[in-house]
């Protein structure tokens, strides 16, 4: 990584050097590895607000002609047309960063590379693995490219939201890696694109780049029925890991540096990971905000259930609390406020016990119910309780954020 191009031309009088390049342009040297082919080579990176360009050094003719001149040189200047050559950085690959993703992991695995990453465009173009001389350089470039992708993603979100109703807005979206469970192949991780939009969590195999793509999601989940779970962070001997990227000391490469689970219906869960702590914090805040907005929009959710052979309706209502009614007559059998719920227990399958306290007598009353999908109901109760607390204390969601811990 010792190759250097010619010095930049002198700035015109009265114009500082840093204005010679467009605003937000960043350049630096790296070592480029193409997996499974040849030796690495020195490259120069140029990052603008939309594109990451890889440049390689080559010798170019800057004066005269290497193929001979049409007119013979005058006797007084025999070398007037002699070609002159210089080393220059030439563009060899441009990777558009809109909806692009960064990967620090080796293909199909959760093992992180040390001080290296690659960038993959939405159209399949990829940089190859970019290796940096120091952990600091790698961290700086990782953050810079990630920030550029985030800015472009935000612009894409704004464009999508312009064509959506207020109740169907995108709150957050971006690339993650999903850990594959029970697979017989060597691949243990696969890239997914997640989006929090309206009432749903969308899971895509490819990024949605058109309006039609939003109906082609691999899977969708109702936000009131999923639970975001932050995984325990990997810590170095000195506490927090190096910077924001978990580059850590030499040789340290946690398998899932920043990961979270989305717990869905019937006790299932999906595990995702990202490369930066800032990304993890953004997903946590966004899940909280999107779920809160969905509770405020829906106001109530009703589930069919049963107890002792009777078919019932169990309703979680943002204003009223918990209501149980007869599914046929619609007569209300009992109702309790959120503040009256003092505890719960379940059998891990279908049955749950809800413990309510009467405000006057302080007596605890137990209500037992059975649900076809108990997990979805419990997640819904959690979502409404969290939204109720947040509506009373606006600082609640901020205080629960990973970024504040």
N, C-alpha and C positions, 0 to 999 in steps of 0.2 A: 504494500500500500504506500510505496514511497514515490510513485510517479507523480510528477507535477507538470501542469501545463504552463504556457508562457504567462508572464505577469499581465494583469489587466491593463488596458490603456489608461493613460492619465486622464483624470476628470477635467472637463472644460473649466475654465476659470470661473470661480464663483459657485461651482456646483460640487457638493460633497460626493466622495466616492460611493457612499452607500445608496445613492440615487441612480447609479448606473443600471441596476437591476430592478425589475418591477417589485412593488411592495409585496412582502411575505415570501419572497423567493429565498430559499435556503440551499446551500451547496456544501458538499463534503465528500471525502473519499471513503471507499469501502472495498471489501474483497468479495467478489461474486462467485458463488458456488452453484453449479447446475447439478442437481442430484443425479447420480449415476453416470456422469459424463465428465471426462477430462479433469484438468487442473484448474484451480481457481484463478481468477484474473483481477487485476486492479481496475476499478471503475470509479467514475465520479457521479454522484447523485445530485439531481437538481429538483427541488420540491417547490411547486407553485401552488396556487389556491385550488387547482383542479387536477393536476397531473404530477406524477413522479416519473422523472426521466432518468434513464441510465445512459451514461456516456462512456465511451471507450476512447483511449488515446490512439491517434494515428498520425502518420506523417503526411502532410498535405503541401502541395506546391502553392506558394503564396505570391510568387513573382516569376515572370518569364514563362516558358513552356518546356515541358519535359519531352515534347515531341518535335522540337525544332521550330524555328521562326520562319515566316514567309519571306522576310526581308533580311538581307545580310547585315550584320553589324558594321558600323562605320569603323574605319581603321583606328580612329582616335579612341573608340570605346569598344574593344573586342568582346568584352563580357557583358555588354548592355542587356542582351537577351538571355543570358545564362540563367537557368531556373534556380530559384531559392526555395528551400523547404523549411517547414516548422512543424513541431509537434503540437497538435491541438486536440481538444476533447470534442468528439463528434457524437451526436445523438444516435443511439442504436435501438432504444426501446422506450416507448412512452406508455405508462400504465394509468388509465383514467381512474380517479379515486372516488367518483360518485358510486355509492353502494359497494365499494371495495371492502376487502377484509384483510386483516393482518393475522399471520400465524407464526407463533414461536415454537410450535410443536412439530415434531417429525411426523410425516404423513401417516394418518390413521392411528396415531398413538397419543398418549397423554404426556409423553416425555418432552420436556422443554429443551430447546437448544440454549447453550450458554452464550450470551452476548450476540445473538443473531436472530433474524426473522425474515420472512418474505411477505410480499404484498400480492394479493390476487384480485384482479379486476372482476367485475360482474360478468364480463364476456369471456372469461377464462384465461385472459392474458395474465402472466405472472412474472415477477421479477427474477425468480431464483432466490436462493438463500443469500442474504446480505450479512456478511460478517464484519464486525467493527473491532478496532484496535483495543478499545477500553470499554468497560462496563458503562462508564459515564457517557461515552459517545453513543452506545447502543440505546441507553435509556433516553437520551435526548432525542435521537431520531425516532424511536418508537413513539414517544409522546407527540412529537411534531407531526408525524404521519397520521397518528390516531386522531389528533385534534383536527387535522384537515378533513379526514373522513367524517368526523362527527359534525363539522360545520356543513359539509355537503349533505349529510343525512338530514340535518335540521331543515335545510332548504327543500329537500325532497318531501319531508313531512308537511311543510307549509303548503307546497303545491297540492299534495293529496287532500289536505284539510280544506283547501279552497273549494273543492268539489264535494265536500261531505257536509251533512247536517251537523248542528252543534252537538247532537247526542252520539255522533259516530266519528269523532275526531281521533287522530292518532296521538297518543301521549308519548310514546317512545318506541323505537325500533332499532335493530342492529344485529350484527352477526355474533354468534356464540358457538361453542363446541359442545356437542352432546355426548355423554358417555354411553356406549352401547352395552347393554346387559345381556348375558346369555347368548352371545354370538359365537359361532364356530369359526369365524374368519379371524385373520390377524388384526383386523381393524377394530380398535376399541373406542375411537372417537370419530364423530362425523360432524361437519359444519352444518349449522341450522341458522335460519334467519327468524328472529322473534319480533313480534309487533304487538303492542298494547293499543287496541283500537276499539273505541266504543265499548260495548259490553264484553268483548272477547279478547282472549290471548290467542294470537295466530302463530302457528309453527309452519315455516316454509322450508323446503329443500333448496330453493333458489329465491333470490330477492325479488319482491314484487316491483316491477318497473313500469307497469301499465295498470289501468283501472281494472281490466279483466283478470289480472293476476290475483287480485284479492279474493276471488271466488275459487281459486285453485289451491288454497292452503292444504297442506298435508293433514293438519288437525287444528281444531279450534276448541277452546274451553271457555266457559262462562267465568268471568273474573270473580264473581261472588262465590264460586265453588272451587277455587284453587287457593292454595296457601303457599306463599313464598317463604322459603327457609334458607337463611344464610348459613353456609358451612363454616366450621371452625377454621381460622386462618393458620397457615403454616408460619411458624416463627423461627427466626434465627437465634443463635445463642445470646445475642445482645438485644433481644426483643423483636421489634419490628424489622422486617426485611429491608434490604437496601432500596432506597428511593420508593418509587411507585410501581416498580416493574418486577419485583421478586427476582432480581438478578443475583443478589446475594453474594456470598464469598465464592471463590473459585471451586468449581465442582458441585456447587449446590444447585439442584434443579428439581424442585418439587413437582410431582406429577400433575396436580391440579391446583395451581397457585391461588386462583380466585374462583370459587365455585359456589353454586346455589342450586337448590332443588325447587321444583314446582310440583307440589303434591296435588293430585287430581282425584277424580272419583274412584270408588271401589278400592281405596288404599294404595293406588299406584302412584309412582313418582318418576319424574324425569330430571336427570342431573345435567347441569350445564356449567361451563367454565368460560372465563374471559381472561385476557392477558394483563389488564391494568386494574389497580384498586379503584381508580376513578370510574371505570366502567361498571364495576360491581356496585359501587355506591349509587350510580345513576340508575341501575336496574332496581335496586331496593327502593329508592325514593319513588321511581316511576310506578312500580307495582302498588305501593301504598296510595299514590295519588289517583291512579287509574281505578283501583278498587273503591276508593272513597267516592269518586265521581259516579261510578256505576251504582253504588248503594243510594246515593242522592237522587239519581235518575229513576231507578226502579221503585224505590220507596218500600217495596215489600216483595217477599218471595214465598210461595206456597208449595208445600210438598204433601203428597199422599202418604199416609202411614196407617198403622193398625195397632190395636191393643185389645187383647182378649176377644179376638174375632170381630171386632168392630172396625169398619173402615172410617178413617178420620182424615181431616185436613189440618196440617200444622203450618201456621203462617208466622214468618218473622217480619215484623213491620217496624220501619224506622221511627214512627211516631208512637205506636201503641205497645211495642214489645212483642211478647209471644202470645199467640192465640191458638187454641185447639177447638175445632168445630166438627160437627157431624157432617160427613161428606154428602149425605142425601138431603137432610133437612136444612143444613147450613146453620143450625142452632149452635151458638157458642157454648162450649162445655166449660172452659176455663180460660182466664187471661191473666198474665203477669207482666209487669214492667221489666225492662232490662236490669234495673237496679235491684230487682228482687231475686235474680238468679245468683245463687250463692255457691253453686258447684255442679259438677256433672261427672258421670262415669259411664263407660260403655263396655260392651263385651268384645269389641274389636271386629264385630261382624255386622249385626243389624240392630241390636237393642241398645237404647240409651236411657239413663236415668237423669232427670233434671231436678235439681234441688232448689225450690223457691221458698223465700221467707216472707211470712205475712208481717207487714210493718207494725201492726198494732200488738199482736200476741207474740211476735218473734218466733212463732212456731215454724218449723221446716216442713214443707209439703213436697213429697216425692211424686213425680209424674214419669211414668215409663211408656216409651213408644218404640215401635219397630219401623224401620225404613228400608226400602229396596236398596238405596245407596246412602248408607249412614255417613260416609266420609264427606260427600257433597253437602249434606245438611250441616254437619259440624263446621265445615269451612265457611258456609254461609253465615252461621251464627257468629263465628269469629269475625267475619268481615263486617257485619252489622254492629257488633259490639265495638270494634275498633273505630268504625266511622262515627258511632255515637260519642265515644270519648273524644275523638278528634274535633267533632263539631262543638263540644263544650270547651275544649282546650286546643286552640289553633296551633299551639307550639308542640302538641303531642307528637305529630308525625316527624317533625324536625328532631325532637329529642330521641326518637327511636332510630334515627338514621345511623347507618354504619359510619358515615362520614364524620359524625360527631363523637364517635367512640375512640 
